[in-house]
Amino acid sequence: MDLKYNHQTIIYVVNSCHNDDATDLVALGGEHSVEVIEVSDESCRSLATFHIGSRITAIAWSPKTISPSHSDNWILELAVASADYGLHLLTRAPDDEQLPFHFGGGLSGHHGKITDITFCGGRGPEAARYVATVSDDKMLMVWDLYPPSDESIETDNLSPPPRPQPTAYAIPFPHPLTSINSHPTSSKEFLVSDCRGSLFLTDWRSDPDDPEQGPWHHLVELVEPYALAEASRERATQCCGSVAWQRESADVIGAVYGSKFSIWDISKLQGGKPYISGNSFVEGGHRFRWCYTYPEYFAISTQSPSKGAVVHVHNVNYVHSQPSVFPVAPRPHLIRDFDFVSVPGIPRLAVSYARTVSIFRIGVDS
């Protein structure tokens, strides 16, 4: 059954939760707030709305999140970036409506649009402690959400005492950054991409001053030749790019830059070039997402309204075949964002256009 849910403003960001106990949750980022909805086979219902006051640019789910459909002791926790360069930790639990915890603004944070955000990955106790952000200010910043309290600051007269502000570890890059991914198999590596078609597997926990490790954080650098060629013609602003890490295998990476998509297998490096490339939207792709329940599928969207709101779904085993085309809404609508819903079974897409998110299956029961 196809579902539609209307948010109060234009939906700019769609992000599904991939925790095993929260696969039915989807976060919607709008003009000034974040709304969390619960998706079932027959309906969508709103669980919480967090007012931020600025347009949402990126959302990440905390590993702490548990859906109300799985436990009475449920908890919602998300890290969110907004257009005013601010960061916000959002938490909601039964009988506990905490206010958003704001951090990262001003002199201590980014000085450009925050393009993506993720928790650090892995499955250990620190998976929810660190969150990483990338920006077009060319910086990767890793934030410690639970730093040691500063005993030199007197808080005796404050009840409750203020929460310590997160501390940031910054890693500079040569070009504006477009996306960042973590992987459930590792808590020390991030996959970072820039606007020129370079992808970096970055060990953020390495010590740049350690002579045995060398001065570089980057373990592997991959290159998308098409985007690099476009950037050399001073068209990098048109090749913003979208990169995704396949959850099934940490060796497989996918991306779309311009009208081309590419897939890399890190176990079979070919000088950093992709082992599979293909054509996508002529107008240029905007978002690349892997399917979480059937990892052989991936989808690409465009923000060109020339053909309306359309998503292409590919099978990596038949990558040179024509994709399955899913028209979501007619012209002049365009897709702002989309994601695969993580509920087991037939893959479902959550696609936003205007104020609506449309949720539908990409197949039928056999």
C-alpha positions in Angstrom: 0.0 0.0 0.0 1.4 3.4 -1.0 1.4 6.0 1.7 1.6 9.8 1.8 2.3 12.1 4.7 2.1 15.9 4.7 4.6 18.0 6.7 3.8 21.6 7.6 6.6 23.0 5.3 8.7 21.9 2.4 10.6 18.7 3.3 14.3 19.2 2.5 15.8 16.1 4.2 14.6 12.5 4.5 16.5 10.1 6.7 15.4 6.6 7.7 16.6 5.0 10.9 18.6 1.8 10.4 18.8 0.6 14.0 17.5 -3.0 14.3 15.0 -1.8 16.9 13.8 1.3 15.0 13.5 0.3 11.3 10.1 1.8 11.0 11.2 5.4 11.9 11.7 8.2 9.3 12.9 11.7 10.1 11.7 14.7 8.0 13.7 18.0 8.0 11.6 21.0 7.0 11.9 24.8 7.0 12.2 25.2 10.7 11.6 21.8 12.4 12.3 18.1 12.4 9.4 15.6 12.5 9.7 11.9 13.3 7.1 9.6 11.8 6.4 5.9 12.4 5.7 3.9 9.2 3.5 0.8 9.2 2.0 -1.2 6.3 -1.1 0.9 6.3 -0.4 4.3 7.8 2.1 6.9 9.0 1.8 8.6 12.3 3.7 11.5 13.9 5.7 10.7 17.0 7.5 13.9 17.7 8.2 17.4 16.3 11.3 19.4 17.3 11.4 23.1 16.6 14.8 24.3 15.5 14.0 27.7 14.0 16.2 27.4 10.8 16.0 25.2 7.7 17.3 21.7 8.2 20.3 20.6 6.0 21.3 17.2 7.4 20.0 14.6 9.9 21.6 11.5 11.5 20.0 8.9 13.8 21.7 8.0 17.1 22.4 4.3 17.8 20.4 4.8 21.0 17.1 5.1 19.1 14.5 2.5 19.9 11.0 2.7 18.3 7.8 2.7 20.4 6.7 -0.3 18.3 9.6 -2.3 19.8 9.6 -1.3 23.4 7.7 0.7 26.0 11.1 2.2 27.0 11.5 3.8 23.6 13.8 6.7 22.9 14.3 9.0 19.9 17.7 10.7 19.5 18.9 12.5 16.4 21.7 14.9 15.5 20.7 17.7 13.2 22.4 20.4 11.2 20.6 23.7 10.2 21.2 26.4 7.7 22.5 28.9 10.3 25.6 26.5 10.7 24.2 25.3 14.0 24.0 21.7 15.3 21.3 20.3 17.5 21.0 17.1 19.6 17.3 16.1 19.8 16.0 13.6 22.4 12.6 12.4 23.3 11.5 9.5 25.6 8.3 8.6 27.4 7.3 11.3 29.9 10.5 13.2 29.0 10.3 16.1 26.5 13.8 17.5 26.6 14.5 20.7 24.8 16.9 20.6 21.8 20.5 20.8 22.9 22.2 23.4 20.6 25.9 23.4 19.9 28.5 24.0 17.2 27.6 27.6 16.3 29.7 30.7 16.5 33.5 30.6 16.6 33.8 26.9 17.6 31.9 25.4 14.7 31.6 25.5 10.9 31.6 28.7 8.9 29.8 27.3 5.8 26.7 25.2 5.0 26.8 21.8 6.8 26.2 19.4 4.0 26.1 16.1 5.9 26.2 14.5 9.4 26.7 11.0 10.9 27.4 9.3 14.2 30.8 7.6 14.3 29.7 4.1 13.5 30.7 0.8 15.0 28.6 -1.1 17.6 30.5 -0.3 20.8 29.5 1.9 23.8 31.0 5.0 22.1 28.9 4.7 18.9 26.5 7.4 20.2 29.2 9.6 21.8 30.8 11.0 18.6 29.1 12.7 15.7 30.9 14.0 12.6 29.9 16.9 10.3 31.2 18.1 6.9 30.7 21.5 5.3 31.5 23.5 2.2 34.0 25.3 4.5 36.3 22.3 3.7 36.3 21.0 7.2 35.5 17.6 8.8 34.6 18.1 12.4 34.2 15.3 15.0 32.2 16.3 18.0 32.4 14.7 21.5 28.9 14.9 22.7 29.8 13.9 26.3 33.1 15.7 27.1 34.5 15.7 30.6 33.1 18.6 32.7 35.3 21.6 33.3 35.7 21.7 37.1 37.0 25.3 36.9 33.5 26.5 36.0 31.3 27.1 39.0 27.9 25.6 38.6 26.8 25.3 42.2 24.1 28.0 41.9 22.6 26.4 38.8 20.0 23.7 39.0 20.3 21.5 37.0 23.9 22.3 36.1 24.4 23.1 32.4 25.5 20.4 30.1 29.1 20.8 28.9 29.4 22.0 25.3 30.7 19.3 22.9 34.3 19.6 21.9 35.4 19.4 18.3 38.3 17.8 16.5 38.8 19.4 13.1 40.4 17.8 10.0 40.9 20.2 7.0 40.4 19.2 3.4 41.5 21.0 0.2 38.0 21.4 -1.3 34.4 21.8 -0.2 32.9 18.6 1.3 29.6 17.1 0.2 28.9 14.0 2.2 30.2 11.8 5.1 29.3 8.2 5.9 30.2 5.8 8.8 29.9 2.0 8.8 28.5 -0.3 11.5 31.7 -2.4 11.3 34.1 0.4 12.3 34.1 3.3 14.8 37.3 5.0 13.5 36.8 5.4 9.8 34.7 7.9 7.9 34.0 8.0 4.1 34.2 11.6 3.1 33.6 13.1 -0.4 34.3 16.5 -1.9 32.7 18.5 -4.8 35.5 17.5 -7.2 34.9 13.8 -7.2 37.5 12.7 -4.6 36.5 10.2 -1.9 38.6 9.7 1.2 38.5 6.8 3.6 39.6 8.7 6.7 40.9 7.4 10.0 39.8 10.2 12.3 41.4 8.6 15.4 44.9 8.5 14.0 47.4 10.9 15.5 48.9 13.2 12.8 51.9 13.9 15.0 52.8 10.2 15.3 55.9 9.6 13.1 54.9 6.0 12.6 51.5 6.9 11.2 52.6 9.8 9.1 50.9 13.2 8.8 47.8 12.0 6.8 44.5 10.7 8.1 43.5 9.2 4.8 43.8 5.5 4.4 42.5 5.3 0.8 41.6 8.0 -1.8 39.2 7.2 -4.6 38.6 9.2 -7.7 35.5 9.7 -9.9 37.1 10.6 -13.3 34.0 12.3 -14.7 33.6 14.7 -11.8 37.4 15.4 -11.7 37.3 16.2 -15.4 34.3 18.6 -14.9 36.1 20.2 -12.0 39.2 20.8 -14.1 36.9 22.8 -16.4 35.9 25.0 -13.5 32.4 23.4 -13.3 32.9 21.9 -9.8 29.9 23.8 -8.5 27.7 21.8 -10.8 29.1 18.5 -9.6 28.2 18.5 -6.0 28.0 14.7 -5.8 26.4 12.2 -3.4 28.2 9.2 -1.9 26.9 6.2 0.0 28.6 3.2 1.8 26.9 -0.1 1.4 26.0 -1.5 4.9 26.3 -5.1 3.8 30.0 -4.8 2.8 32.4 -2.1 4.0 34.3 -2.6 0.7 31.5 -1.4 -1.6 30.9 2.3 -2.2 28.6 4.0 -4.6 28.3 7.6 -5.8 26.6 9.9 -8.4 28.4 12.9 -9.8 26.7 14.7 -12.6 25.1 12.4 -15.1 27.3 9.4 -14.1 27.1 6.9 -11.2 30.1 4.9 -10.1 30.8 1.9 -7.8 34.1 1.0 -6.1 35.2 -2.2 -4.5 38.0 -1.3 -2.0 39.2 -4.9 -2.0 40.0 -4.6 -5.7 41.5 -1.1 -6.1 42.3 0.0 -9.6 44.3 3.0 -8.9 41.4 4.5 -7.1 39.1 4.4 -10.1 35.6 2.8 -10.0 35.1 -0.8 -11.2 31.6 0.0 -12.5 30.3 3.2 -14.1 27.1 4.0 -15.8 24.8 6.7 -17.0 22.2 8.3 -14.8 20.0 11.4 -15.3 21.2 13.5 -18.2 20.3 16.6 -16.1 22.6 15.4 -13.3 21.9 13.1 -10.3 21.4 14.6 -6.8 21.2 11.7 -4.3 22.6 8.1 -4.2 21.2 5.6 -1.7 21.8 1.9 -1.1 18.9 -0.3 -0.2 19.3 -1.7 3.4 17.2 -4.8 3.1 18.3 -5.9 -0.4 21.9 -4.6 -0.8 22.0 -5.3 -4.5 19.7 -2.4 -5.2 20.5 1.3 -5.2 18.6 4.4 -6.2 19.4 7.8 -7.7 17.3 11.0 -7.8 17.6 14.3 -9.6 16.6 17.8 -8.6 15.8 18.7 -12.2 12.0 19.3 -12.6 12.1 18.6 -16.4 10.5 15.2 -15.9 8.8 15.7 -12.6 9.7 13.9 -9.4 11.3 10.7 -10.6 13.6 8.0 -8.9 15.7 5.5 -10.8 16.3 2.1 -9.1 19.3 0.0 -10.3 20.4 -3.6 -9.6 24.1 -3.8 -9.2 24.1 -7.3 -10.8 22.6 -5.8 -14.0 24.1 -2.4 -13.7 24.1 -1.7 -17.5 20.4 -2.6 -17.9 17.9 0.2 -17.9 16.8 1.2 -14.4 13.3 0.8 -13.0 11.7 4.3 -13.2 9.3 5.4 -10.5 7.4 8.6 -11.2 6.4 10.1 -7.9 4.8 13.4 -8.9 4.3 15.3 -12.2 6.0 18.5 -13.3 6.9 21.0 -11.9 7.5 18.9 -8.8 11.1 17.8 -8.0 12.6 15.4 -5.4 14.1 17.2 -2.5 15.5 14.0 -0.9 14.7 10.3 -0.4 15.8 7.2 1.5 15.1 3.5 1.6 13.0 2.6 4.6 14.7 -0.1 6.7 11.7 -2.3 7.5 12.5 -5.9 6.4 10.7 -7.2 3.3 10.1 -5.7 -0.1 12.2 -2.5 -0.4 10.3 0.7 0.3 11.3 4.2 -0.7 10.4 7.4 1.2 10.5 10.3 -1.3 9.9 13.9 -0.5 8.5 16.5 -2.9 7.1 19.9 -1.8 5.4 19.3 1.6 4.7 15.6 1.0 6.7 12.4 1.6 5.5 9.4 -0.5 6.3 5.9 0.8 6.0 3.0 -1.6 7.3 -0.4 -2.5 9.6 -1.0 -5.4 8.3 -4.5 -6.1 5.5 -6.9 -5.4 5.1 -10.1 -3.4 6.2 -13.1 -5.5 
